Amino acid sequence: MKLNFVIGRPGSGKSKYIYDKIIESAKDFNENHILIVPEQYTLSAQHKVCELSGGHGSFNIDVLSFDRLAYSVFMELGIEIGTKLDETGKSIVLRKVVYENKNNLMVYKEKADMIGFANQIKSIISEFSQYNIDGEKFDSMLNETSSTPLLNSKLADIAMIVNAYKREIDGKYITNDDIIHKLSEVIADSEIIKNSHFYFDGFTGFTPIQYELIESIMKVAKSCTYAVTLKEDDYPVNSYNSNDLFSLSKETIIMLSKIARETNTEGLSEDELINSVILDDKKRYKDNSMISYLEENIFFKGKPKEYEKEGEDIKLFECDNPKEECEFIARDIVKQVRNNNLRYKDIAVVCSDLEGYSRYLTEYFYKYDIPAFIDNKKEILDNPFVDTISALLDIIETGFSFDSVFHYLKRNMTDIKVEEVFLLENYCIANGIKGKKAWTNEFYKKKGDFDDELRKLNDIRRRFIKPVMEVYDVVTDKSSTIKDITKALYKYCVYMDFQEKLYKKKVEFDKTDAMLSKEYEQVYKIVMDLFDSMVGLLGDEKCGARKFNEIFSEGLSTIKVGLIPNVHDQVMVGDIERSRVSDIKVLYVCGFNDGKVLASSSDNSIISETDRRFLKEKDFTLAPDDRSRCFINRFYLYTLLALPSDNLSISWSNVTTTGDGILPSSVVADIRKIFPNIRVSSIARLSKEKIVDINDLDYIVNEKIAFDILASLSGIKNRDLDDETKVLYDVICLSLKDSKDKKSFRMIENGKRFYEHDNTLTKEIAEELYALRSMIGITGYEKYAKCPYSQFLEIALGIREREVYQISSMDIGNMYHDCLEQFCLIMNEKNVSWKELTDEQITEFVDSSAEIVSKKNESMQVFAEDSYSKFRLARIIDATVNVVRMIRKQIEVSKFTPKYFEYKVNRGRVDRVDVYEEDGRVYFRVVDYKSGSNVFDIVKVYNKLQLQLLAYINDTYKKISDVYREKEIIPVGGYYYHVDEDKYLTKKEACPDGKYDDDLAFNIRLVGNKLSGNTVNDENCFLITDEALMDDSLDYKDRSSKVVNITYKKDCTLTTNSEVLSDGEFKKLRDYIEDSMDEMKNDMLSGKNERHPYCYSGSTSCKYCAYTSICNFNPTFNKNDQYNEIKMNKNDVLDILRKED
């Protein structure tokens, strides 16, 4: 047997030499010629052999990978190897083995149940097998690591799992690594191999298990020829350094030469045994000195001599983001094909992050009609069919939780329509539907606008629950095995007709997305095969929903769907390490960023880098560590950059696909040192100055691009188009005039008026929408003042956010209101006055009130939903107790008596009206309970944002006037009172002496929660509100009120912060809000509904608006959008009121 090496740099014609030799030698039909290539190259290599052979094929030439060679030999020898355990089967068996042995593990016990751990174990088992570490070697490894307890324990755990794994599959299955071992044992019996010449191309190196097979081949084959990438002056090779660029190639030559000498049974001399062909003519670059110079100098030691000539064969591009980068590549490919007489097959794109870039490349290649094959395999775990099964198991595991149910329904694989799912979801959210009991019983709750649709909702519920319960009954049966559950799921799949649904999806994607079409074509068979594997491997094992789902997901996590190139003339897209690129003229390398190119970090292996280095020192060979991998990746990059014959374009982004900042690779600086004349071009497709360019006409290869550019131009409503751009716009419009896609053209034309809002309705339409003026309500006027358009959407059109079954701020507010109202009713029943009320009675009455309100009002049942809701209710009850105590204090210091609760007036209900009668006069004040953070703001009142309090005062004035006809009615003030959950005090505040002081804590809360509103600046009004205000015997601090915002200075005059108005000012303000409401009524009913939200003290009505997605108000991008800015302060309002006096 003779060993032949074909030595040369990239581009020297090594592959061509081997192919030519095979074709020439194959003319002798008495001998066979077998070309061994990596698995991903088999198709392209077969195609190349057919092209080069005169008859477009040959009976004595085979193109095989190692795996295909094994099956060919087994078939010749009639060897039955048994059932092959694929990667999915390995994962399932290992999952079982790890689960059964986890209690005996020392290091990995806690990780045993983690999803993905079985796959990590699978990877390390495969690595050990490929590097021939088993049996004695494993025992030796354990002995050598006894001085490092952690590593020794890791290896002991792995050994335990490996032994259990082998026992599980022994005699039943064979793995891929076992196939290579088996081939090495029997290959000497093959007559075909004995009569064959072997050629190896496309390999950068071999693993120990592959060297073992090569040794077996070299013992019987007639000759073996290897193509090796190496500098011509580095051969012959006697040793190598792992840091050397060509270390892999040199290691390969040394190992193969050693095997050849050991298998030299014919007694050949060294010169007869090992031959070499040195190819020193770089045929690839005969017309391109720049790329040739790059290949000669990149990554080599020493400072390279600078390339002094000018040229454009190597280009560097900087882009803002990956999407822009991919669009640039697509546009440049269009230009290359159009201007340089290239075919698409002459062009290749290589990505450092193919998974991140593939979606953008797919998008823009489709947009620019570029045929391309993207060599990227896609996981199927997120396929709707797979996810539906997983979601079904989640439903069973979680007991019909809301998220699991609608995750299942929203995959759109059931017979329930999308609109029905949304209706069902809205109902369930509004009524708190969750849990098996709620789903298996008829729906009856009617919270929300669902009265007319309850029958339809129950029909949807029945269609959902029927197939689910059939699986549920099997899975929840404790005696059920994996076989039982799998059978139930298979029946479920048949019942749901998933196979037909997936076929329809496949047909739908045939014309738009080949990868998705292939995925939908294969996924049903993949899942059925997985079911078969689970039954065959674990069928009799008892299992629940969670464990079954984990095994199901683990099995599918190893499966990826890929495509086979089905068009000859297309752009090839791959990654740096695994690409099928060859014989190309133009190469684009994208994603050329730091950390992406020459990345040294490995996957998350359970054997750490430190462990690998330690084992390497002990002469145990494993897969390369990070440091070695860095040098290997440098070699891959070297061969990649040397691939194109004509043009090399390198590009990078300033941000990642997730938006994080990132730098270009350090290799860019190395290239620029070699080529100082190369300039980095910055690609900015969308600048602020110009949206599109006249040169874009060169890239309009179809209507999709024409529509895209037209849409960009149509959106520039508030910018002036220059003459050049106007020409571009007119040309595109003219070209699309006869387009069949009239709908897109019309949408783009209408898009020009996107920011032009018609802010008025006809009076007739407005009146019909609002129906009656009285239906608007005070809150409606406040909302109109905040933003007319928002109020129009909510009140006139009736658009609402969907109801949610949870404790909302409105529920909390209603609970406070209802409890306080019920409290007062109990006081009246018990005939207890506020000033007689004791703390014990307050606690008793509040507890009774909360219980009555919870039972009486169905909406309050939300507080009994779960432990957290009950806790919130308890907090509200505690806070209500404190609120009542503070109200009692407010009454004690005043002459007022609370007389009316939930007092019905013309425009609503007043929470509380306090009254005091004296000398033919009736004084009253209005108190409005607020659970939010509302405070009275006179500026907001003047700008119509706070109307309710003063409107209630006016309505109460009228109603009380009817009651006390013979008396003078005097409004003292109107107030908001904050009744939300209790204020938390610091330890220093509540325990100044180290002991809790209840009175002190109460006074702190009292002062911090005063009535917020204006009091009439009158001695009688002050005295009635808080008697301390008129007590001259008190210090100015003590005279300041603890219940309203009225404070004194040292000279006993009021501070500027005191919230007081003169009687005239108060009357003017009350009249003003009535006039304002009349004015707003007329505006509403005349059809004015402009988008004009207020802006006050840095806050806007848009902040929490539910309708922002409808109105698209954005003053940053649309100059027609402007806020109603309120720039006045309290003194400005007071000055206006006083001037009017």
KEGUGU-463346 format. One record per residue (C-alpha): residue in three letters; x, y, z. Coordinates in pm, whole numbers, plus 50000, padded with zeros to 5 digits. Each point is the difference from the previous one (the first is absolute). Example, Ala and Ser with C-alpha at 12.3 -4.5 7.8 and 13.67 -1.06 7.14 Angstrom:
REM residues 2
ala512304955050780
ser501375034449934
This chain:
REM residues 1141
met500005000050000
lys501315034049906
leu499275032350186
asn499735031449784
phe499805035950118
val498785028849783
ile501545030650167
gly499185036249925
arg498685033050122
pro496355010049957
gly499345006149632
ser502844978149879
gly497624974649843
lys500254970650243
ser496384989349956
lys500235004049622
tyr503134978649995
ile498264972350193
tyr496865001249787
asp502034999749678
lys502034970550129
ile496824980950093
ile498435006449658
glu503154990049818
ser500624968950212
ala496364989349977
lys500494992649632
asp501414966750120
phe496794981950092
asn501874972350184
glu500545022050308
asn497695020050221
his500515035850111
ile498425012250321
leu499955036950090
ile499415006350371
val498725034950092
pro498235015150305
glu496274992250012
gln498935035349899
tyr502174998749685
thr498724967049857
leu497335015149776
ser502225027349853
ala502884975249953
gln497744975449815
his498805028449779
lys503585010249924
val501064964449907
cys497064997549761
glu500905033449843
leu503654991249947
ser499564964349874
gly499534997549626
gly496884978750023
his498625020750287
gly500474970750236
ser502054968550065
phe499244965850139
asn503344996450178
ile500025033350187
asp498225004050334
val499685032050202
leu499414991050365
ser500245012550354
phe501294977550278
asp496424990550095
arg499004992149643
leu503164979649955
ala498994979150303
tyr496554991949862
ser501494991949660
val502414974750154
phe497364985050230
met497714995249702
glu502784982849802
leu500824976650289
gly496394993850095
ile500525012350355
glu496915008050205
ile500955027850239
gly496635001650175
thr497945030750075
lys501975032349992
leu499395022350300
asp499715035249865
glu500685032050193
thr496405001950118
gly500114964350127
lys503265007150183
ser498435029850175
ile497004979550109
val502094970950132
leu502415023350178
arg497115018850154
lys498754967450146
val503474988650111
val500805033150170
tyr496635000650175
glu500444964550133
asn503555006150124
lys499795035950121
asn500044990750369
asn503384982749950
leu501605029949829
met502475020950197
val500435031849795
tyr497065000049758
lys497214989150234
glu498425034950009
lys500325004249623
ala498504966349913
asp496445013349968
met500995030849797
ile498835001049639
gly503064997449777
phe502194980450242
ala499394967549812
asn501175017049679
gln503175011850173
ile500684964350119
lys499324987749647
ser502575024449861
ile502704989350244
ile499294962949937
ser500325005849626
glu503235019750053
phe501504972350214
ser498984974249741
gln501545019949710
tyr503245003550193
asn500054962850093
ile499605005750373
asp498214969950144
gly500744969250210
glu503624999850111
lys500625035849893
phe497095011750213
asp501334980950302
ser503435014949940
met498485034749979
leu498284994950337
asn503294988950157
glu501955029349857
thr497455025350131
ser499914987350358
ser501965030850110
thr497205023049873
pro496874989050191
leu497495021349807
leu501134988349655
asn500264964350128
ser496415001950129
lys498805014249668
leu501664971649810
ala498594974450245
asp496505013749939
ile500554998849624
ala501354964450026
met496924989250196
ile497665015349741
val502004985749706
asn499964964850146
ala496245001950070
tyr499435013849650
lys501954971649838
arg498114974250204
glu496735015549887
ile500794998449626
asp502224969049995
gly498664974749752
lys497115022849900
tyr501495030149824
ile503195012349838
thr501255035950001
asn501765019349725
asp503364997250179
asp499504962550035
ile499434998249624
ile503465015049935
his501564975450247
lys498164971349832
leu501135011549655
ser503635000350117
glu499634963850108
val498484986349676
ile501355022549726
ala502874975849928
asp497434974449878
ser498655023649731
glu501084991349646
ile498885034249880
ile502355017150247
lys502884977249906
asn499615009749636
ser499605037450064
his502075031549998
phe498925024550272
tyr500025037949976
phe499315023550291
asp499035036149931
gly498475027950207
phe501334988850340
thr502025022350231
gly500814970850233
phe498684967650147
thr498924987250342
pro501664969350158
ile497074977649906
gln500335011849639
tyr503754993550006
glu499204964950121
leu497744994949698
ile502585015449764
glu502584975650136
ser497674971149915
ile499485014249651
met503745005149940
lys500664963550087
val497944987449706
ala499465028249748
lys502215004049694
ser500845036350078
cys498855029850205
thr500265036049882
tyr499425029750230
ala499575036949913
val501715020950268
thr500055037950028
leu503595009950073
lys502655024249882
glu502214983049745
asp503225008850187
asp498664984150326
tyr500144965149851
pro501354975150098
val498655001750356
asn501864985150294
ser498375019050290
tyr497495027650066
asn499025026350253
ser496355002350109
asn500225037849954
asp500964996149635
leu497425010349742
phe500414966549823
ser500184978850318
leu496954979249897
ser501494992849658
lys503414991150143
glu498454977550264
thr498044982349726
ile503134993849789
ile501964986850300
met497184976950115
leu499284986349652
ser503704994549931
lys500344981350328
ile497034977649914
ala501434993749652
arg503314988450146
glu498244977750254
thr497854983749730
asn502834996049747
thr499664962549964
glu501565000649650
gly503355012550128
leu500045031349782
ser502715025950049
glu499125034550139
asp500115015649653
glu497864972249854
leu497575000450291
ile499325037450033
asn499715022449698
ser499075036449977
val498895024349734
ile500835036450077
leu497725025249828
asp501645034350012
asp498055017049722
lys497085019850149
lys497684995149704
arg497035015350176
tyr501555034750020
lys501715003549664
asp497945031349930
asn499815012850358
ser503145010950180
met498225015150305
ile498334968250127
ser503174980649916
tyr502035024750207
leu497484997150285
glu500344962049999
glu503815002850012
asn500105024150294
ile496964996750226
phe500664982150333
phe503664993249921
lys502745009250247
gly501955031949953
lys498975034049870
pro498634996849645
lys501155022549725
glu497305025249908
tyr498144995749673
glu500705032649820
lys497734997049697
glu496495013849979
gly497154975649954
glu496394991950078
asp500144962150012
ile499825001250381
lys497435023050160
leu499105007950360
phe496555012250103
glu498645012750331
cys496244998150058
asp497715012550274
asn498304966650065
pro499734964749857
lys496825008049809
glu501685028749816
glu503014977649939
cys497864973249834
glu498175025549784
phe503335013849882
ile501184964949905
ala496784992949807
arg500265032949809
asp503674994349920
ile499264964949870
val497425015349764
lys502675024149877
gln502664972649962
val497734977649795
arg498765028749785
asn503325017649932
asn502714973150020
asn498474971749799
leu499844976850302
arg497704970950077
tyr498454996450344
lys501984967750050
asp503205020949977
ile499055018250320
ala500024988550361
val499145015950334
val501574987950323
cys498765011450342
ser501634998450340
asp496504997750153
leu497914981949742
glu497094994550237
gly499715037350073
tyr500575011849641
ser498004973749810
arg496615016450056
tyr501245033449858
leu501764983449707
thr496844980149925
glu497945032050012
tyr502215020249766
phe500864972049760
tyr496274994549957
lys499455037349960
tyr502685003149728
asp499104967049827
ile503404984250075
pro499934961849992
ala501934987550303
phe500624969050204
ile500485007850370
asp501804970950163
asn498345004350337
lys498154972750185
lys496915010250189
glu498814986150332
ile496404987950006
leu499245005350370
asp498115032049920
asn497994984649717
pro496265005450069
phe499264962649983
val502764990950244
asp499175029450224
thr496314990350004
ile500844965650139
ser502365015350255
ala497355025750098
leu497424972350038
leu502284982550248
asp500535033550177
ile496225003550036
ile499854966250172
glu503055006950217
thr498845034450116
gly496364990550048
phe498615021749716
ser501845032050088
phe499025030449793
asp503425003249832
ser500214963549900
val496464999249856
phe500465030549779
his503534990449904
tyr498394968349867
leu497135017849822
lys502115027849849
arg502194975849807
asn497014998249762
met500184962449954
thr496574992650145
asp496645004349824
ile499225031250204
lys500215031349786
val502265029150089
glu497115023650074
glu498434973450224
val503274996650193
phe500085037750057
leu496365000350115
leu500684971150236
glu503145016850132
asn498175032650072
tyr497284981050186
cys502484980150206
ile502025031150089
ala496875019050103
asn498574971550208
gly503124983650141
ile499484966549827
lys502804975950090
gly500354964850131
lys498544966849885
lys496695005150183
ala499335033149826
trp500704985049655
thr498054967550044
asn496855017450128
glu497715023349807
phe500995036749998
tyr497515020950195
lys501825031750110
lys498955030949810
lys502465027050104
gly500665021549694
asp497945002849682
phe499474962749949
asp496274995450069
asp499114992849638
glu503014977649934
leu499934975950293
arg498514972049787
lys502705004949735
leu502715000450266
asn498794967050143
asp500034984849652
ile503655010849958
arg500784986350346
arg498534965849911
arg501994998049675
phe503175008050191
ile499454977350297
lys498864967949822
pro503354988849845
val502015014350289
met498134979950265
glu500554967449811
val503765005350033
tyr499615014050353
asp498304968650131
val502854978049875
val502875022450114
thr498625005450351
asp499454962850052
lys502884990250234
ser500254965749839
ser500545014449650
thr503274992349825
ile501815018949728
lys498434976049751
asp496495008550128
ile500635037649982
thr501594997649656
lys497024980149873
ala497615026350138
leu501995027949834
tyr500044981149670
lys496204996550011
tyr499815037050084
cys502145008849695
val497774978949777
tyr496835015250147
met501355035349946
asp500994991049641
phe503465015550048
gln501514981949702
glu497585016549757
lys500405034150167
leu503794997949974
tyr499774990349633
lys497895030849927
lys502585021650177
lys502754983549797
val498215008349673
glu499445035650124
phe503755004950058
asp501154982849681
lys500225032749808
thr501175023250278
asp502294981750244
ala501724967549901
met501354994150352
leu496585002550162
ser498494978749725
lys502574972950070
glu499405002950373
tyr496244995449966
glu500544971349758
gln502224980750244
val498785009350348
tyr497074975650023
lys502194970149912
ile502705012450239
val497545001050290
met498544966049912
asp503534985349982
leu500745015450338
phe496864984150142
asp501184966449862
ser503445005050157
met498525009450337
val497774969249999
gly502824977349882
leu502535013050253
leu497865009650300
gly496564985749927
asp499354982150330
glu501265028150222
lys497355018050208
cys499865036949930
gly498105032250065
ala499405030949788
arg503125018650112
lys502434971349952
phe498474990449664
asn500225036149879
glu503655002350106
ile500894967749815
phe497995011849697
ser501775033949994
glu503424984550064
gly499524976649706
leu498915027749765
ser502805023550110
thr502494978749806
ile498015001449675
lys500585027049741
val498505003349656
gly502255009449710
leu499745004049625
ile501934984649712
pro501005024049720
asn497434995249726
val501165026749754
his503415001049833
asp500235037349940
gln499545015550343
val501935018950264
met501424976950269
val499725012550360
gly501804982850286
asp501975005650318
ile503755002350047
glu500554964350125
arg497294980749817
ser499575013649649
arg499714982649664
val501665028149813
ser502484992749720
asp500945012949654
ile498635034950052
lys500965033649860
val498425023650253
leu499824994750376
tyr498155020850261
val501034994450361
cys497445016350229
gly499805003550376
phe503785005050010
asn499905010950364
asp502044995150311
gly498934968950187
lys498314985749689
val503064994649782
leu502814979650162
ala497694993250296
ser501764975350226
ser497324992350257
ser498494965449972
asp496544988050080
asn499084995450364
ser501744966450046
ile499904981350327
ile503794995649970
ser501485034550060
glu502965015749820
thr502154995550311
asp499064963350008
arg500934995949634
arg503395016050047
phe500704977650299
leu499054968649804
lys502135011549707
glu503005002550233
lys499304963850100
asp500114989849629
phe496244995049962
thr498895014649668
leu496585016349989
ala498395026049776
pro502065032249982
asp499765024450288
asp499135036849950
arg503595010549934
ser500564973049739
arg496595007049848
cys500975036449954
phe502944989949779
ile497844975049815
asn497405027149931
arg502805022049870
phe500834972949746
tyr496344997449895
leu499875037749953
tyr503244999549801
thr498604974449755
leu496735019249983
leu501565033549910
ala501984982649726
leu496894985049835
pro498915026549743
ser501875004549675
asp498775035149916
asn498565019850288
leu499874998850381
ser497595022250197
ile500225000450379
ser497295017350205
trp499085004250365
ser497335016750209
asn500225024850284
val497304981750196
thr499014963450037
thr496684984949894
thr498805007050357
gly501065036749990
asp503164998350213
gly503075019549889
ile502824979749842
leu503415007149848
pro501444987649670
ser502334970050016
ser503705006150065
val500624983149662
val498755032149833
ala502975018550145
asp502314972149877
ile498605003349648
arg500405037850003
lys503644996350105
ile500594978849691
phe497915023049777
pro500385035650134
asn498225014349694
ile496724982250080
arg497425023350150
val497054989150209
ser496735009549828
ser497135009250231
ile496644987349878
ala497115021750116
arg496874992649798
leu497665021750202
ser501625033350086
lys498155029350149
glu500785021449700
lys498814976649727
ile497644970750019
val500724986649651
asp502455007749723
ile499675002849623
asn502454970749975
asp497304978050153
leu498594997349647
asp502864975649927
tyr498634975850258
ile496344999949904
val499904964449869
asn496344993550082
glu496805016350123
lys500724991150364
ile502975023950006
ala498165026749803
phe497134999250251
asp502475001050288
ile501755031349871
leu496695016249914
ala498764993650354
ser503165016350143
leu499465030949787
ser496275001850069
gly500625001750373
ile501965032549976
lys497035022750046
asn501815026150207
arg503225001249801
asp500815017749677
leu501054976649719
asp502875012449786
asp499685000049622
glu501984967849958
thr497794981150245
lys496865013749837
val501214985749669
leu500574966550169
tyr496495001150150
asp498405008249663
val501954972849817
ile498944973250251
cys496375011449993
leu500044998049621
ser501524965050005
leu497354987950246
lys497095016049818
asp499054967449831
ser500874977650293
lys497604971650078
asp500455006950370
lys497565029150011
lys499374994650371
ser503645006950102
phe500165030649777
arg496795013650154
met501234993350356
ile503235018949935
glu498125029349852
asn497695000850303
gly503064997950223
lys500965035249901
arg497035011950202
phe500834978250302
tyr500825029850223
glu497145021349871
his497274995150257
asp496545013549932
asn499215014650342
thr496335008149950
leu496724981449956
thr496755013549871
lys497675012450270
glu497404973849914
ile502484971150037
ala501425014050323
glu496565003950157
glu499054964849898
leu503224985650144
tyr499715018150330
ala496234993850002
leu499065022850290
arg502065027550160
ser499224986950347
met501694967149920
ile503415016149971
gly500545004250375
ile502525021350189
thr502754974549948
gly499295002049627
tyr500645037650006
glu503254995450190
lys501114974249744
tyr499045023649719
ala502205027050154
lys502874975350033
cys499724989349636
pro496895004349781
tyr500974971149774
ser500484975450286
gln496635009850147
phe498364996349659
leu501374964649960
glu498894989450346
ile496645017050043
ala498715007249652
leu501274968249831
gly499924978450311
ile503474985149953
arg501144983750324
glu502974980650127
arg499044964250067
glu498964992050354
val502444980350212
tyr499024978150292
gln502475013750251
ile500175025250278
ser500055033049816
ser500325035050139
met496255003849935
asp499254968750206
ile502075013850287
gly498285033749975
asn496564984049991
met500874978650300
tyr500955030750202
his496915019249891
asp497614971550065
cys501554991650338
leu499815036150114
glu496395002949879
gln499064967650175
phe501855011550313
cys497855031150020
leu496834979149953
ile501034977850291
met500695030950211
asn496485012549929
glu498514965950081
lys501914999050329
asn499155036550065
val503665008850060
ser501305035149926
trp503485007249867
lys501145017050320
glu498814970450211
leu501694974149777
thr502614978450178
asp503004982249846
glu498414966250078
gln496805010049822
ile501985012349699
thr501754966449965
glu496744980850045
phe498005021449755
val502744999449732
asp500274961950016
ser496214997049969
ser499975024949714
ala502674981249804
glu498164967250044
ile496665014849886
val501555017449698
ser501904968449892
lys496844978950008
lys497675025849848
asn502165011149705
glu501024972549752
ser502885020949865
met501614999450345
gln500424962249985
val503365006849835
phe501345006650352
ala499364963550092
glu501774986149691
asp503324990050161
ser502205005650303
tyr501475032149863
ser496545014349927
lys498884991550354
phe503105017150132
arg499135031349798
leu496504999650147
ala501414997150352
arg502275029949929
ile497015020049872
ile498034991550317
asp502925010650221
ala500415032049799
thr496265007050019
val500194997450378
asn502695026750005
val498095021249745
val496884999250219
arg502075009750302
met501345029849807
ile496505009549880
arg498894998850362
lys502865023650085
gln498955023649721
ile496505000650146
glu501235004350358
val502035031549921
ser497185015449794
lys496375009150052
phe498924980249695
thr497904968950018
pro500094974849714
lys496394999749881
tyr499854985449651
phe501904970149861
glu500024990149633
tyr497795030649956
lys498294998649664
val500165033449817
asn499255010549645
arg503354989449853
gly501044970750214
arg500424988750360
val501835019650267
asp501924977350238
arg499335021450306
val498345032950085
asp500725015750342
val497475025450130
tyr499935025650285
glu496965021750080
glu500225033250190
asp497945031850016
gly497954993849687
arg503004989449803
val500954965649870
tyr503684994149944
phe501064969749799
arg503104984449854
val500414972449740
val502514971750049
asp500904977149709
tyr501884968350091
lys502914991449774
ser501984967850010
gly502525014449756
ser502525027950047
asn497655028249896
val500575033750165
phe498085031749938
asp501815022549750
ile498445033649918
val502045002149680
lys498424967449879
val496595013250101
tyr500475031649796
asn501164979249702
lys496934977450033
leu501964969050106
gln498394998550349
leu496315008349978
gln498344973650214
leu500505014650346
leu498715034849919
ala497174985749789
tyr498944978950300
ile500095031150220
asn497705018049756
asp497614970449978
thr500014995450379
tyr499345037250046
lys496914997649783
lys498674968850170
ile500625012450354
ser498375032949907
asp496834980449923
val500184983350341
tyr500785031450203
arg497815024449812
glu499875026650270
lys503694999750083
glu503155014049848
ile502164972949846
ile503765005450028
pro502524976549838
val503134998450218
gly502194979549767
gly500454968949793
tyr502644973750066
tyr501604968549872
tyr500834975150270
his502574972849938
val498714966750134
asp502474975849845
glu501964973850192
asp501715011150317
lys503225020249985
tyr503074981150116
leu501995017750270
thr503704996850061
lys501234984850324
lys501335034050103
glu496575016049946
ala497914973350173
cys502484990650276
pro501935031550100
asp500774985550344
gly500434964349884
lys496364991950077
tyr497045002749763
asp497865030750077
asp496534995649848
asp498885035950067
leu503165014149845
ala499644977749695
phe496365010549962
asn500875037250015
ile502744995549739
arg497524983349767
leu497375026450074
val502285029049910
gly501254981649691
asn496484993449876
lys498115032750026
leu496895009049806
ser501225013549666
gly497985029549871
asn499175036750045
thr498285014550305
val498145033149991
asn502165026250171
asp497505010350264
glu500204999150381
asn496784980350036
cys501064975349733
phe503364995650173
leu498364995050339
ile497524974549867
thr502774981249813
asp502554998650285
glu499395018450326
ala503745002350064
leu500355023749702
met498215027850194
asp501444992750347
asp502185030450081
ser501364983050312
leu501954974649796
asp503465003049853
tyr500055006449626
lys501124964149938
asp497174985550208
arg497505023249832
ser500954985349662
ser497454974149902
lys500734962950010
val497064991449775
val500095025949718
asn502855018049825
ile499845032750197
thr503115010650189
tyr501155031650179
lys503245019250008
lys501535014250318
asp498085032449957
cys496794979449987
thr499385007849636
leu499324972349753
thr502864984149812
thr500025001649620
asn499574962249991
ser496665001750176
glu497214988249772
val497435027950046
leu497865021249774
ser497835029750075
asp496284994649976
gly499955020049674
glu502914980849851
phe498384967350096
lys496735010649836
lys501825011849686
leu501804966949973
arg496794980350041
asp498275020749733
tyr503044996849773
ile499914962249995
glu496295000449913
asp500685023349706
ser502924977949899
met497844969049993
asp497385017749789
glu502745010549759
met501374964649978
lys496484986349943
asn499605022249699
asp503434990349866
met499274963050039
leu496625001549839
ser501285021449716
gly502484972249916
lys503345013650126
asn502254970850098
glu503545011349924
arg503034981350129
his501155026050250
pro501164984150328
tyr501005022050291
cys503535003550137
tyr500415013150354
ser503044998850232
gly501724973949786
ser496974977149996
thr497764994049700
ser496674983149950
cys501724976449754
lys502024983450277
tyr497354975050105
cys497665003949703
ala498524967649868
tyr499565013949648
thr503575009349898
ser500084971749746
ile496915014549833
cys500795037149984
asn503784996949933
phe500585034050157
asn503735007249967
pro501225036149995
thr503574988049943
phe499214987749648
asn496915020049909
lys500035037750028
asn496205000249991
asp499954982850340
gln500315025150285
tyr499324997850372
asn497625023450179
glu502675013350234
ile498875014350334
lys502615025050114
met498145018850277
asn500334994850376
lys497745004650304
asn500725037450033
asp499155005649634
val496564984750057
leu499435020350317
asp501005032049818
ile497454992349727
leu497244994050256
arg500835031950189
lys500125021049684
glu496574987149905
asp498785012150336
